[in-house]
């Protein structure tokens, strides 16, 4: 092994270790984000998000949508 090969192998090994560490961190963040999304979804499910009359499951309506809010007239 020449004098230059050893440092290259060490750098390559360090780069791989850093890449693995980066991937593990991204996976941890992904799991946290998925947990937050699930928690938010559970909150929406628990308060029964309003749906427009005849709307499909999961079709929430805004305040201005007809039939979502009682008439104030």
N, C-alpha and C positions, 0 to 999 in steps of 0.2 A: 504494500500500500504506500503510495507516495505521500509526501507531506501535505499536499493540497486536498487529497481525498478525504482524510479524517475530518477536517473542518466542514467540508461540504455535507458529509453524512450527518454530522452533528446538527448543522443548520437545517437539513431536511427533516431530521427527527424532531427538532424543536418546532418547525413549521407545522408538521403533522399534529403534534401535541396541541399547538395553538388552535389549529383548525378544529380538532375534536372538542376542545374547550369551548370554542365559539359556537359550535353546533349544539353542545349540551346547554349552553346559556339560551340559545334561541328556542330550543325545545321547552325549557323551563318557562320562558316568557310566553310561548304559545299556550302551554297548559294554564297559566294564570289568566290569559285573555279568554280562553274558552270557558274557564270557571266564572269569570265576570259576565260573559255573555249568557251563560246558563242562569246565573243568579238574576240578571235583568229580565230574562225571558220568564223565569218563575214568578217574578213580581208582576209582570204584565198578565200572566195567566191568573194570578191570585186576585187581581182587581177586575177581571173580566172586561177586557178592552171592548168598548162599544163597537158594534158592527152596524152597518147600514141595513135597513130592512131588506130582506131577501139577499143580502150579501153572502158571499162565500165565506167559509171558515177562514179566519185569519185576515179578512179584509176589514181593517180598522177604518173608521171614517173621521174626518176632521170636523171641527166645530161648524163650519159653513155647509157641510154636506146636508142635503135635505133628509129629514126624517131622523137625524141622529139626536137632535135636542128637541125637547118639547117646545111647542109654539108659545111665544110670549104675547101673542095678540089676544 
